[in-house]
Amino acid sequence: MLRSAFITRTAQSLPGPPIDNDRMGAFIGSVSPASDRYGRLVLRQNRIRTRHYAIRPDGTSDWTVAGLGADALRLLLAGAEVDRRAIGFLATATTQNDLLVPGLASGVHAASGLPPVEIASLQSVCASAMMALKAAMLQVRAGEHRAAIALGAEFASRYFRPEQYIGTGTMDAQGALPADAEFLRWTLSDGAAALLVEDRPARTGLSFRIDWISLRSFADRFDPCMTGGGTRGQDGTLRPWSHHAGAVAAARAGAFQLRQDVDALHRMLPVWLGELMRLIDEGRVDPAGVDWFLCHFSAHSLRAEMVRMAERAGCMIPEDRWFTNLYEKGNVGAAALFLLLDDLLRSDRLRPGQRIVCAVPESGQCIMAYAGLTVVDGDAG
């Protein structure tokens, strides 16, 4: 018989103080006046007011992705009811690890102080958080481990310094970057968050019972949309960095820049909404019965379009039930969902019995993930 799984504790690690829009350029640097003008346009679209960076204004840092993750894990276990020796599984999520090899879970484990544990390193983009959470949930539900950790961490700012672009031949005559490179520079930020998953609710305080998780890839229908580690040829074919004449040649061609095809992203919106309609038809989601909707989105403009489409399709979850922290914390990729859950748990807005739906669309090559949670109080779960 499968056990139940509960998120009993949440934590987050955000490096440094919040950085407002006027100070962004001091951290990620100025590529050119044309690039700065485009950045102001992106900021008007995404409406992010502050975010956190793990780099200093000179581009140096004492942080790593694994370090951010380990700090979130340390805060997660501080005061936790479960002994750290009872934790048997660690699943990590990120877009880009510190190293090509080994995986992020090894780096976090090494810095965490945990004894030997089973690990899993999940690497995608935003939806890798849901992959890690589902892995942790299934380990607990199957009885493999009574306690597990799901963790997401990102260190995107290190890829946005001018040194990543100047001399690569990707800028035009005015010094502007391609739009697919500029969008992410002014959208992504750094941080980590972690969840403790157990086979019973916390004895004191509120927990989230994990009712279900649905994650599906639609890579059979879409080309890669968000990329890093490759270049596109004239025919649009994606060429991996390892197919260039060495790492230096790949860097000069701009292979290590993060890119986002915004037009392709918008073409994915109907697929993401279609997944919600499928879950409604299956009886997993009742829009009117959702108390909190935690939807990860990268820009306010995308949220507005999602709202318009959902209203037209008749599957809109009332917007006053949407909970977001995008405008204050930015888009923290694989950590975003866990940051949302931590902030909601600390908001004093939760009551036992409330239903929560989490939504994580991923533009990497089109993934859509949803989860259903119920708020429980102590042993009432």
C-alpha positions in Angstrom: 0.0 0.0 0.0 1.4 3.4 -1.0 1.9 5.9 1.8 1.0 9.5 1.8 3.6 12.2 1.3 3.7 15.6 2.9 5.8 18.7 2.5 6.5 19.4 6.2 9.1 22.2 6.0 10.3 24.8 3.4 13.3 27.1 3.3 15.0 29.5 0.9 18.5 31.0 0.4 18.7 34.3 -1.5 22.2 35.8 -1.9 22.6 39.4 -0.9 20.1 42.1 -0.6 17.3 42.8 -3.1 18.6 44.6 -6.3 16.3 47.1 -7.8 16.1 47.9 -11.5 18.3 51.0 -11.2 21.1 48.9 -9.8 20.8 45.9 -12.1 23.4 47.2 -14.6 26.0 47.5 -11.8 25.8 43.7 -11.3 25.3 42.2 -14.7 27.2 45.0 -16.4 26.5 47.1 -19.4 27.1 45.5 -22.8 26.2 48.6 -24.8 23.7 51.6 -24.8 21.6 49.7 -27.3 21.5 46.6 -25.0 20.6 48.8 -22.0 17.6 50.3 -24.0 16.3 46.9 -24.8 16.7 45.9 -21.2 14.4 48.7 -20.1 11.8 47.4 -22.5 12.1 43.9 -21.1 11.7 45.2 -17.6 8.5 47.1 -18.6 7.2 43.7 -19.9 8.1 41.5 -17.0 7.5 44.1 -14.3 10.1 42.6 -12.0 11.1 45.3 -9.5 13.8 43.5 -7.4 15.8 40.3 -7.6 18.9 38.7 -6.0 22.3 38.1 -7.5 25.1 35.9 -6.2 27.7 38.0 -8.0 29.3 41.3 -6.9 29.4 44.3 -9.2 32.8 43.3 -10.4 31.5 39.9 -11.4 33.3 37.9 -8.7 31.4 35.6 -6.3 31.9 33.4 -3.3 28.8 31.4 -4.2 28.3 28.3 -6.4 25.0 26.6 -7.4 25.9 23.8 -4.9 26.7 26.3 -2.2 23.3 28.1 -2.6 21.6 24.7 -2.5 23.5 23.6 0.6 22.6 26.9 2.3 18.9 26.3 1.6 19.3 22.8 2.9 20.9 24.0 6.1 18.1 26.4 6.7 15.6 23.7 5.9 17.0 21.4 8.6 17.5 24.0 11.2 14.8 23.3 13.8 13.2 20.5 11.7 11.4 17.8 13.6 13.1 15.0 11.7 16.7 14.0 12.5 19.0 14.5 9.5 20.1 10.9 9.8 16.5 9.9 8.9 16.8 11.6 5.5 17.4 9.0 2.9 17.0 10.8 -0.4 18.1 14.1 -1.9 16.8 15.3 -5.4 18.2 18.5 -6.8 17.0 20.6 -9.7 18.8 23.3 -11.7 19.2 24.7 -15.2 23.0 24.7 -15.3 25.2 23.1 -12.7 28.6 24.4 -11.6 30.4 21.6 -13.4 29.7 19.4 -16.4 30.4 16.4 -14.2 29.5 15.4 -11.5 25.8 16.3 -10.9 24.5 19.0 -8.6 23.1 16.5 -6.1 26.7 15.3 -5.4 27.9 18.9 -4.9 25.0 19.8 -2.5 25.4 16.6 -0.6 29.2 17.2 -0.2 28.5 20.6 1.3 25.4 19.7 3.3 26.8 17.7 6.2 24.3 14.9 5.5 25.4 11.3 6.0 25.4 9.0 3.0 22.1 9.3 1.1 20.5 8.2 -2.2 20.6 11.1 -4.6 19.2 12.2 -8.0 20.4 15.2 -10.1 17.6 16.6 -12.3 18.6 19.0 -15.0 16.2 20.8 -17.2 14.9 24.3 -16.7 12.0 25.4 -14.5 10.1 22.1 -14.6 13.1 20.3 -13.1 11.8 21.5 -9.7 8.7 19.4 -10.3 10.8 16.5 -11.4 12.7 16.7 -8.1 9.6 17.0 -6.1 7.9 14.0 -7.8 11.0 11.9 -7.3 11.0 12.8 -3.6 7.3 12.1 -3.3 7.5 8.7 -5.0 10.4 7.6 -2.8 8.4 8.4 0.3 5.1 7.0 -1.0 6.8 3.7 -2.0 8.3 3.4 1.5 11.9 3.5 0.3 12.6 6.4 2.6 10.5 8.1 5.3 12.1 11.5 4.7 13.4 13.1 1.5 14.5 16.5 0.3 13.7 18.3 -3.0 15.8 21.3 -3.8 16.2 23.8 -6.6 19.1 26.2 -7.1 20.1 28.7 -9.8 23.1 30.9 -10.5 22.1 32.6 -13.8 23.8 36.0 -13.3 27.3 34.6 -14.0 26.2 34.1 -17.6 25.0 37.6 -18.1 28.3 39.6 -17.6 29.6 41.5 -20.7 32.5 39.1 -20.9 30.0 36.4 -22.1 29.1 38.5 -25.1 31.9 40.9 -26.2 34.1 39.4 -28.8 31.8 36.6 -29.7 30.4 38.1 -32.9 26.8 37.9 -31.7 26.3 41.7 -31.4 25.1 43.9 -34.3 26.8 47.1 -35.5 25.1 49.2 -32.7 26.3 46.7 -30.0 22.9 45.2 -29.4 22.5 41.6 -28.6 20.0 39.3 -30.3 16.6 39.6 -28.7 16.7 36.0 -27.6 19.8 36.7 -25.6 18.7 40.0 -24.1 15.4 38.7 -22.7 17.0 36.4 -20.2 19.6 38.9 -19.1 16.9 41.1 -17.6 14.6 38.3 -16.4 16.6 35.5 -14.6 18.1 35.8 -11.1 19.8 33.7 -8.4 18.8 31.7 -5.4 17.8 28.4 -3.9 14.9 26.8 -2.0 14.2 23.4 -0.6 11.3 21.2 0.6 11.3 18.5 3.2 9.0 15.6 2.2 7.9 13.1 4.8 5.5 10.2 5.2 3.5 12.1 7.9 2.6 15.8 8.5 4.6 18.0 10.8 3.5 17.6 14.5 3.1 21.3 14.8 2.1 23.9 12.2 0.8 23.4 8.7 2.0 20.9 6.1 1.1 20.3 2.4 -0.2 16.9 1.5 0.9 16.0 -2.0 -2.3 14.7 -3.7 -0.9 14.3 -7.2 1.7 15.5 -9.7 1.4 15.6 -13.5 4.3 16.4 -15.7 4.4 15.9 -19.5 6.9 16.8 -22.2 5.8 18.0 -25.6 9.3 17.9 -27.2 7.8 15.8 -30.0 6.0 19.0 -31.2 8.5 21.8 -30.6 12.1 22.6 -31.3 14.3 23.8 -28.4 13.2 27.2 -27.2 15.5 28.0 -24.3 19.0 26.9 -25.0 22.5 27.0 -23.6 25.6 25.2 -24.9 24.9 25.5 -28.7 24.7 27.7 -31.7 22.1 27.8 -34.5 23.0 27.5 -38.1 21.4 29.4 -41.0 18.8 26.6 -41.3 18.0 26.8 -37.6 19.7 23.6 -36.7 21.1 23.6 -33.2 24.8 22.7 -33.1 26.2 21.5 -29.7 29.2 23.3 -28.4 31.2 20.0 -28.5 30.8 20.0 -32.3 32.9 23.1 -32.6 36.6 23.1 -33.0 37.2 23.1 -29.3 35.8 25.0 -26.4 37.5 28.3 -27.3 35.9 28.2 -30.8 32.5 27.4 -29.3 32.8 30.3 -26.9 33.7 32.7 -29.7 30.6 31.6 -31.6 28.4 32.3 -28.5 27.6 28.7 -27.7 27.7 29.3 -24.0 25.1 32.1 -24.0 21.6 31.5 -22.7 19.0 32.1 -25.3 15.2 32.3 -25.2 13.0 32.3 -28.4 10.2 34.4 -27.1 8.0 33.8 -30.2 8.3 30.0 -29.7 7.4 30.5 -26.0 4.1 32.1 -26.9 3.3 29.2 -29.3 3.6 26.9 -26.3 0.9 28.7 -24.3 -2.1 26.8 -25.8 -0.4 23.5 -25.0 0.2 24.5 -21.4 -3.4 25.6 -21.1 -4.5 22.4 -22.7 -2.9 20.4 -20.0 -5.0 22.3 -17.4 -8.1 21.5 -19.4 -7.2 17.8 -19.4 -6.8 17.8 -15.7 -10.2 19.5 -15.3 -11.8 16.9 -17.5 -10.1 14.2 -15.5 -11.6 15.6 -12.3 -8.2 16.5 -10.7 -8.7 20.3 -10.9 -11.9 22.2 -10.1 -11.1 25.9 -10.9 -13.8 27.1 -8.5 -12.5 24.9 -5.7 -8.9 26.1 -5.9 -8.0 28.3 -2.9 -4.4 29.2 -4.1 -2.9 29.0 -7.6 0.9 29.1 -7.6 1.8 29.6 -11.3 5.4 30.1 -12.2 5.7 32.7 -15.1 8.7 34.7 -16.2 7.0 38.0 -17.1 3.8 39.9 -16.3 3.0 40.0 -20.1 2.9 36.2 -20.2 0.7 36.1 -17.1 -1.7 38.5 -18.8 -1.9 36.4 -22.0 -2.4 33.2 -19.9 -5.3 34.9 -18.1 -6.9 36.0 -21.4 -6.6 32.5 -22.9 -8.0 30.8 -19.7 -11.0 33.2 -19.6 -11.8 32.5 -23.2 -11.5 28.7 -22.6 -13.7 28.9 -19.5 -11.1 27.3 -17.2 -9.9 30.4 -15.4 -8.9 30.1 -11.7 -10.0 33.4 -10.2 -7.1 35.8 -10.3 -7.5 36.9 -6.7 -6.4 33.4 -5.8 -3.1 33.6 -7.7 -0.1 33.8 -5.4 3.2 35.1 -6.9 6.5 36.6 -5.8 7.9 37.3 -9.3 7.8 41.0 -8.9 10.0 41.0 -5.7 12.2 38.0 -6.3 12.4 37.7 -10.0 12.5 34.5 -12.1 14.7 32.0 -10.2 14.1 29.1 -12.6 14.3 25.7 -10.9 14.0 27.3 -7.5 10.9 29.3 -8.4 8.2 26.8 -7.4 9.9 26.1 -4.0 10.2 29.8 -3.3 6.5 30.2 -4.0 5.6 27.4 -1.5 8.0 28.8 1.1 6.6 32.3 0.8 3.0 31.1 0.9 3.6 29.0 4.0 5.1 32.0 5.7 2.3 34.4 4.6 -0.2 33.5 7.3 -2.8 33.1 4.6 -3.2 29.3 4.8 -5.9 27.4 6.6 -6.3 23.6 6.9 -8.3 22.1 4.1 -7.4 24.6 1.5 -6.6 23.3 -2.0 -3.5 24.5 -3.9 -2.7 24.0 -7.5 0.9 24.5 -8.6 1.7 25.2 -12.3 5.2 25.1 -13.8 5.5 25.7 -17.6 8.9 25.2 -19.1 10.0 26.6 -22.4 13.2 24.6 -22.8 11.5 22.2 -25.2 7.9 22.5 -23.9 7.1 20.8 -20.6 4.0 21.4 -18.5 3.8 20.4 -14.9 1.0 20.7 -12.4 0.6 19.5 -8.8 -2.3 19.4 -6.4 -1.7 20.0 -2.7 -4.0 20.1 0.4 -3.1 22.1 3.5 -3.2 19.9 6.6 -2.7 20.7 10.3 -0.5 18.4 12.4 -1.8 14.8 12.7 -5.1 15.8 11.0 -3.4 14.9 7.6 
